[in-house]
């Protein structure tokens, strides 16, 4: 369940920081009853960025497979060995 806090609660920075680290999820900040901002810990942000990049790369890989842009693993390894003299 998402955590929602009013903007006035941001005055207590230690409490908000602790909440960010305890929940490991974004915290939604409201202003005048409406969504205004989202805050999160650095760890949560970095994990989110990593997962977004991973999903993007997986989607590109799936598109390559669907388009037939694939290589046999043994052939690819053989080509790499030849290219780098391994």
HELIX and SHEET records of a PDB file:
HELIX    1   1 UNK A    7  UNK A   11  5                                   5    
HELIX    2   2 UNK A   13  UNK A   23  1                                  11    
HELIX    3   3 UNK A   42  UNK A   66  1                                  25    
HELIX    4   4 UNK A   73  UNK A   84  1                                  12    
SHEET    1   A 3 UNK A   3  UNK A   6  0                                        
SHEET    2   A 3 UNK A  27  UNK A  31  1                                        
SHEET    3   A 3 UNK A  34  UNK A  39 -1                                        
END                                                                             
